[in-house]
């Protein structure tokens, strides 16, 4: 699959929503439970933190996935070296190298912005996501039991991290 990776732009808001909203609607892969509105997503992209990293994977002219890193917290400088990462790939294109291309570009950009470690939560009932993160050097460091409640059902989440 021929992909290009670039930084997100506010004009990508509709395409970003076209990737993430079906993932949310599937109710299987994320703890997000409400689809994103295009205007709100455009505002979010426009106001994205300067230390953030947000890459989109483009096939032809179509955004087919994205990955972002944000500072883990803003209330202390002691965690400035840690970023929170999220990865989203078009449901029809999973397991085709989109995430791999994103990880390569995101890791490089994260290092240049001073990140030394990436952290995230992944639903414990999403083995494909765990396998993808582990293939890119992430380790499971714990379980947050009954951490999310989706449609009245509790979901455990695995805490994962990777040192850069």
QUIWOBEL-V203939 format. One record per residue. N is the residue number from 1. RES is the residue in three letters. OMEGA is omega as a letter, one per 40 degrees, with the letter a starting at -180 (999 if undefined). Layout:
((N;RES;OMEGA) (N;RES;OMEGA))
This chain:
((1;UNK;i) (2;UNK;a) (3;UNK;i) (4;UNK;i) (5;UNK;i) (6;UNK;i) (7;UNK;i) (8;UNK;i) (9;UNK;i) (10;UNK;i) (11;UNK;i) (12;UNK;a) (13;UNK;a) (14;UNK;i) (15;UNK;i) (16;UNK;i) (17;UNK;i) (18;UNK;i) (19;UNK;a) (20;UNK;a) (21;UNK;i) (22;UNK;i) (23;UNK;i) (24;UNK;a) (25;UNK;i) (26;UNK;i) (27;UNK;a) (28;UNK;a) (29;UNK;a) (30;UNK;i) (31;UNK;i) (32;UNK;a) (33;UNK;i) (34;UNK;i) (35;UNK;a) (36;UNK;i) (37;UNK;a) (38;UNK;a) (39;UNK;i) (40;UNK;i) (41;UNK;i) (42;UNK;i) (43;UNK;i) (44;UNK;i) (45;UNK;a) (46;UNK;a) (47;UNK;a) (48;UNK;a) (49;UNK;i) (50;UNK;i) (51;UNK;i) (52;UNK;i) (53;UNK;i) (54;UNK;a) (55;UNK;i) (56;UNK;i) (57;UNK;a) (58;UNK;i) (59;UNK;a) (60;UNK;i) (61;UNK;a) (62;UNK;i) (63;UNK;a) (64;UNK;i) (65;UNK;i) (66;UNK;i) (67;UNK;a) (68;UNK;i) (69;UNK;i) (70;UNK;i) (71;UNK;a) (72;UNK;i) (73;UNK;i) (74;UNK;a) (75;UNK;i) (76;UNK;i) (77;UNK;a) (78;UNK;a) (79;UNK;a) (80;UNK;a) (81;UNK;a) (82;UNK;i) (83;UNK;i) (84;UNK;a) (85;UNK;i) (86;UNK;a) (87;UNK;a) (88;UNK;a) (89;UNK;i) (90;UNK;a) (91;UNK;a) (92;UNK;a) (93;UNK;i) (94;UNK;i) (95;UNK;i) (96;UNK;i) (97;UNK;a) (98;UNK;a) (99;UNK;i) (100;UNK;i) (101;UNK;i) (102;UNK;a) (103;UNK;a) (104;UNK;a) (105;UNK;a) (106;UNK;i) (107;UNK;a) (108;UNK;i) (109;UNK;i) (110;UNK;i) (111;UNK;a) (112;UNK;i) (113;UNK;i) (114;UNK;i) (115;UNK;i) (116;UNK;a) (117;UNK;i) (118;UNK;a) (119;UNK;i) (120;UNK;i) (121;UNK;i) (122;UNK;i) (123;UNK;a) (124;UNK;i) (125;UNK;i) (126;UNK;a) (127;UNK;i) (128;UNK;i) (129;UNK;i) (130;UNK;i) (131;UNK;i) (132;UNK;i) (133;UNK;i) (134;UNK;i) (135;UNK;i) (136;UNK;i) (137;UNK;i) (138;UNK;i) (139;UNK;i) (140;UNK;a) (141;UNK;i) (142;UNK;i) (143;UNK;i) (144;UNK;a) (145;UNK;i) (146;UNK;a) (147;UNK;i) (148;UNK;i) (149;UNK;a) (150;UNK;i) (151;UNK;i) (152;UNK;a) (153;UNK;i) (154;UNK;i) (155;UNK;i) (156;UNK;i) (157;UNK;i) (158;UNK;i) (159;UNK;a) (160;UNK;i) (161;UNK;i) (162;UNK;i) (163;UNK;a) (164;UNK;999))
